Amino acid sequence: MIKRNASQNMLPGLTPARTFIATPAMNSNATTPPLGSKLETLKELDYSTSARRAVNIQTWNTADGVKVLFVKANELPMLDLCLTFAAGSGQDDETPGIAELTNYMLIEGAGDKSASAIAQSLEKLGALIETGTYRDRATVWLRSLSAAEKREPALKLFTDIVGRPTFPSDALTRRKNLMVAGMEDRRLQPRVIAWDELYKKLYGDHPYAHRSNGDEKSISAITPAQLKAFHAKGYAAGNAVIALMGDLSREEAQVIAAQVSASLPKGPALPKAGDPAEPKATSTHFELPSSQTQILLGQLGISRNHSDYAALIAGNSILGGNGFGCRLMTEVREKRGLVYGIWSQFHTRKATGDFIIELQTRAGMSENTLKLVQEIVREFLANGPTQKELDDVKLQITGSFPLEVAGNGAIGSTLADIGFYDLPITQLDDYMTAIRELTVEQVTTAMSRHLSADNMIVVTVGPTVPQEELPVPTQKG
């Protein structure tokens, strides 16, 4: 089976399908029995020391210099292998969309196999290959049974796909036509207009400014030779991280990592994008006939390995990142009925990422709804969360952790993040500790240090109509 993660390529800034924000692990010295060792009633559960699946991360470098992270997991007869390359759209240079197109075309032909032959082989082996492209990185993921008679042919196919893609011209033409047609269909969608403009204003001439799937002009002009050249540098061994998770011994994992590493083109790591310049606060409106107005607010945020990461994730969860119960949802939807949904999020990357708030509301109330959102953010940054709000978020994050590392895929994603962003292998425990020790003052300081309600870029898309007063808030919430 072949799967393609592409939702984030339609709109800039959306969370990648494979992204896993590692919620914290318990203290490594705790004596709680491993998850699954017994059944517990709800009454018996102690959320301050929530049981979790043990994650013992081993790491080494291959002879080709590829960093490897490995977790042995014998519970299921499976292997998950994620290859991560610093070959996202931030490396597109003068050809927007080439990283996305290269990644997609890997499965259109490799070695001596066509796309249909690849699909048939995967089906016969019961294996899955999944690809994805993001601003920082490109990924290729293999899931296979761990038995040697299934694993070895799946790995051979996988190494051909990542190391010997053929980029057939007929398949390239079809894919480019599909991409261009999709762009034309979405060109007048309010969200697409708003996101494109917001990212241009946020990032200017920085590599993060353009959407991952490029534009009609650039995609139409890309040739097989350009794809081969991008693959040769972007998918080089020096530009890769291998994450392995599954029913393997350390020795087997080393053999597999060496096999994958040796299959890749030889070459160094590509330089990461520098940090973007701080943009000026602006407000831009696009006139579009509609009963609704699309609203985006954004400013630059932090890189993934910033020391304020835990405090900002917790703070954002309280402000607008945790669905029902967060400040924005309570004040804007539950008390006033102005939106169906509203959310905020930090997108963290190798270079400085961004902070976004998104909502859609009745056109006749758009201006006052925007002012309300800005006032909620302003008050939160000034005064921070309540102790109860922080305690609830701590409980939610720590309590959800056992489920979020229960599956091999989730742990594999975590390993890929640790390797790609150069996080310590103790990241799970470090993050758990950081969340548990957060104070209201730390969250307030971190949020106000990085955000300002008055310095955000605002983009609205909708009609210009007479504005109405907002309804009086109810006491709900």
Long-range contacts (C-beta under 8 A, 24 or more apart in sequence): 1-119, 1-122, 1-123, 1-127, 1-128, 1-129, 2-107, 2-118, 2-119, 2-122, 2-128, 2-129, 2-130, 2-131, 3-128, 3-129, 3-130, 3-131, 4-104, 4-107, 4-130, 4-131, 4-132, 5-130, 5-131, 5-132, 5-139, 6-100, 6-104, 6-132, 6-133, 6-213, 8-134, 8-212, 9-100, 9-133, 9-211, 9-212, 9-213, 10-182, 10-186, 10-192, 10-211, 10-213, 11-191, 11-192, 11-195, 11-211, 12-195, 12-196, 12-198, 12-199, 12-210, 12-211, 12-212, 13-195, 13-198, 13-199, 13-298, 13-347, 13-354, 13-356, 15-345, 15-347, 16-132, 16-134, 17-132, 18-82, 18-130, 18-132, 18-139, 18-141, 18-413, 18-416, 19-134, 19-413, 19-417, 20-404, 20-410, 20-413, 20-414, 20-417, 21-313, 22-404, 22-414, 22-417, 22-418, 22-427, 22-428, 22-431, 23-397, 23-398, 23-400, 23-401, 23-404, 23-431, 23-432, 23-435, 24-310, 24-397, 24-398, 24-401, 24-428, 24-429, 24-430, 24-431, 24-432, 24-433, 24-434, 24-435, 24-436, 25-52, 25-55, 25-401, 25-405, 25-428, 25-429, 25-431, 25-432, 26-50, 26-51, 26-52, 26-398, 26-401, 26-429, 26-432, 27-429, 27-432, 27-433, 28-426, 28-429, 35-402, 35-406, 36-75, 47-395, 47-398, 47-399, 48-398, 50-398, 50-399, 50-401, 50-402, 51-402, 52-401, 52-402, 52-405, 53-402, 53-405, 53-406, 53-411, 55-405, 55-411, 55-414, 55-428, 57-415, 57-418, 57-425, 58-250, 58-253, 59-419, 59-425, 60-254, 60-257, 62-237, 62-242, 62-257, 62-258, 62-261, 62-262, 63-258, 63-261, 63-262, 64-237, 64-238, 64-261, 64-262, 64-264, 64-266, 65-237, 65-238, 66-237, 66-238, 66-240, 66-241, 66-242, 66-257, 66-260, 66-261, 66-264, 67-240, 67-241, 67-242, 67-419, 68-241, 68-242, 68-243, 68-244, 68-253, 68-254, 68-257, 68-419, 69-241, 69-242, 69-243, 69-244, 69-415, 69-416, 69-418, 69-419, 69-425, 70-243, 70-244, 70-245, 70-248, 70-250, 70-253, 70-257, 70-415, 71-244, 71-245, 71-411, 71-415, 72-246, 72-247, 72-248, 72-249, 72-250, 72-253, 73-245, 73-246, 73-247, 73-408, 73-411, 74-247, 75-247, 76-246, 76-247, 76-408, 77-145, 77-146, 77-147, 77-247, 78-143, 78-144, 78-145, 78-146, 78-246, 78-247, 78-408, 79-142, 79-143, 79-144, 79-145, 79-146, 79-151, 79-244, 79-245, 79-246, 79-247, 79-248, 79-256, 80-141, 80-142, 80-143, 80-243, 80-244, 80-245, 80-246, 80-408, 80-409, 80-411, 80-412, 81-141, 81-142, 81-143, 81-144, 81-155, 81-158, 81-242, 81-243, 81-244, 81-245, 81-256, 81-260, 81-412, 82-139, 82-140, 82-141, 82-142, 82-242, 82-243, 82-412, 82-413, 82-415, 82-416, 83-139, 83-140, 83-141, 83-162, 83-240, 83-241, 83-242, 83-243, 83-260, 84-137, 84-138, 84-139, 84-240, 84-241, 84-243, 84-416, 84-419, 84-420, 85-137, 85-138, 85-139, 85-234, 85-235, 85-239, 85-240, 85-241, 86-136, 86-137, 86-234, 86-239, 86-269, 86-270, 86-272, 86-350, 86-420, 87-137, 87-138, 87-230, 87-234, 87-235, 87-239, 87-270, 88-133, 88-134, 88-135, 88-136, 88-137, 88-138, 88-212, 89-133, 89-134, 89-135, 89-207, 89-208, 89-210, 89-211, 89-212, 89-214, 90-135, 90-136, 90-207, 90-208, 90-272, 90-273, 90-349, 90-351, 91-207, 91-230, 91-234, 91-270, 92-207, 92-210, 92-214, 93-207, 95-214, 95-218, 95-221, 95-222, 95-226, 95-230, 96-210, 96-211, 96-214, 96-215, 96-218, 96-219, 97-179, 97-212, 97-213, 97-214, 97-215, 97-218, 97-219, 97-222, 98-214, 98-218, 98-222, 98-226, 98-227, 98-230, 99-133, 99-138, 99-212, 99-230, 99-234, 100-133, 100-212, 100-213, 100-214, 101-172, 101-175, 101-176, 101-179, 101-214, 101-219, 101-222, 101-227, 102-138, 102-227, 102-230, 102-231, 102-234, 102-235, 103-131, 103-132, 103-133, 103-138, 103-139, 103-140, 104-131, 104-133, 104-175, 105-165, 105-167, 105-171, 105-172, 105-175, 105-227, 106-131, 106-140, 106-161, 106-162, 106-165, 107-131, 107-161, 108-165, 108-166, 108-167, 108-168, 108-171, 108-172, 108-175, 109-165, 109-166, 109-167, 109-168, 109-171, 110-157, 110-160, 110-161, 110-164, 110-165, 110-166, 111-160, 111-164, 111-166, 113-157, 113-160, 114-168, 115-171, 118-157, 118-161, 121-153, 121-157, 122-154, 122-157, 125-150, 125-153, 125-154, 125-157, 126-150, 127-154, 127-157, 129-157, 129-158, 129-161, 133-212, 134-212, 135-207, 135-208, 135-212, 135-349, 136-272, 136-349, 136-350, 136-351, 136-420, 137-420, 138-234, 138-235, 139-416, 141-412, 143-409, 146-246, 146-247, 146-248, 155-256, 155-259, 155-260, 158-260, 159-259, 159-260, 159-263, 160-263, 162-235, 162-260, 162-263, 162-264, 163-235, 163-263, 163-264, 163-265, 164-263, 165-227, 165-231, 167-224, 167-227, 167-228, 167-231, 168-224, 169-224, 172-222, 172-224, 172-227, 176-219, 176-220, 176-222, 179-213, 179-214, 179-219, 180-216, 180-219, 180-220, 182-213, 183-213, 183-215, 183-216, 183-219, 184-216, 188-288, 190-286, 190-288, 190-290, 190-292, 190-293, 190-294, 190-360, 190-461, 190-462, 191-294, 191-461, 193-286, 193-288, 193-294, 193-461, 194-286, 194-294, 194-295, 194-296, 194-459, 194-460, 194-461, 195-296, 197-284, 197-286, 197-459, 198-296, 198-298, 198-356, 198-457, 198-459, 201-279, 201-282, 201-284, 201-457, 201-459, 202-276, 202-279, 202-298, 202-299, 202-300, 202-354, 202-457, 203-276, 203-279, 204-276, 204-277, 204-279, 206-273, 206-274, 206-276, 206-277, 206-351, 207-273, 208-273, 208-276, 208-349, 208-351, 231-265, 232-265, 232-267, 233-265, 233-267, 233-270, 234-270, 235-264, 235-265, 236-264, 236-265, 236-266, 236-267, 236-268, 236-269, 237-261, 237-264, 237-265, 237-266, 237-267, 238-266, 238-267, 238-268, 238-269, 239-267, 239-268, 239-269, 239-270, 240-264, 241-416, 241-419, 241-420, 242-419, 243-412, 243-413, 243-415, 243-416, 243-419, 244-412, 244-415, 245-408, 245-411, 245-412, 245-415, 246-408, 272-350, 272-351, 273-350, 273-351, 274-351, 275-303, 275-351, 275-352, 276-300, 276-351, 276-352, 279-457, 281-454, 281-455, 281-456, 281-457, 281-458, 282-457, 282-458, 283-457, 283-458, 283-459, 283-460, 284-457, 284-458, 284-459, 284-460, 285-459, 285-460, 285-461, 285-462, 285-464, 286-459, 286-460, 286-461, 286-462, 287-462, 287-463, 287-464, 288-461, 288-462, 288-463, 289-463, 290-363, 290-461, 290-462, 290-463, 291-362, 291-363, 292-360, 292-361, 292-362, 292-363, 292-462, 293-360, 293-361, 293-362, 293-363, 293-366, 293-460, 293-461, 293-462, 293-463, 294-360, 294-460, 294-461, 294-462, 295-358, 295-359, 295-360, 295-361, 295-366, 295-369, 295-370, 295-373, 295-458, 295-459, 295-460, 296-356, 296-357, 296-358, 296-458, 296-459, 296-460, 297-356, 297-357, 297-370, 297-373, 297-374, 297-377, 297-456, 297-457, 297-458, 298-354, 298-355, 298-356, 298-357, 298-456, 298-457, 299-354, 299-355, 299-451, 299-452, 299-455, 299-456, 299-457, 300-352, 300-353, 300-354, 300-355, 301-346, 301-347, 301-348, 301-352, 301-353, 301-354, 301-355, 301-450, 301-451, 302-346, 302-348, 302-352, 302-353, 302-450, 303-348, 303-349, 303-350, 303-351, 303-352, 303-353, 304-348, 304-349, 304-350, 304-353, 304-417, 304-421, 304-423, 305-421, 305-422, 305-423, 306-348, 308-446, 308-449, 308-450, 309-348, 310-431, 310-434, 310-435, 310-438, 311-434, 311-438, 311-442, 311-443, 311-445, 311-446, 311-447, 312-346, 312-446, 312-447, 312-450, 313-346, 313-397, 314-390, 314-393, 314-394, 314-397, 314-435, 314-438, 314-443, 315-384, 315-385, 315-443, 315-444, 315-446, 315-447, 316-344, 316-345, 316-346, 316-355, 316-447, 317-393, 317-396, 317-397, 318-380, 318-385, 318-389, 318-390, 318-393, 318-443, 319-344, 319-376, 319-377, 319-380, 319-447, 320-344, 320-345, 320-357, 321-345, 322-393, 322-396, 325-392, 327-376, 327-380, 328-357, 328-359, 328-373, 328-376, 330-477, 331-372, 331-376, 331-473, 331-477, 332-359, 332-369, 332-372, 332-373, 332-376, 334-474, 334-476, 334-477, 335-473, 335-474, 335-475, 335-476, 335-477, 336-372, 336-470, 336-471, 336-473, 336-474, 337-471, 338-362, 338-365, 338-369, 338-372, 338-470, 338-471, 339-369, 342-373, 350-421, 355-450, 355-451, 357-456, 363-462, 363-463, 363-465, 364-465, 364-466, 364-467, 364-468, 365-467, 365-468, 365-470, 366-460, 366-462, 366-467, 367-467, 368-467, 368-468, 368-469, 368-470, 369-470, 370-458, 370-460, 372-470, 374-453, 374-454, 374-456, 375-453, 377-451, 377-453, 378-453, 378-454, 380-447, 381-444, 381-447, 381-448, 381-451, 381-452, 381-453, 382-448, 383-444, 384-440, 384-441, 384-443, 384-444, 384-447, 384-448, 385-440, 385-443, 385-444, 386-440, 387-440, 390-438, 390-439, 390-440, 390-443, 394-435, 394-436, 394-438, 397-435, 398-432, 398-435, 398-436, 401-432
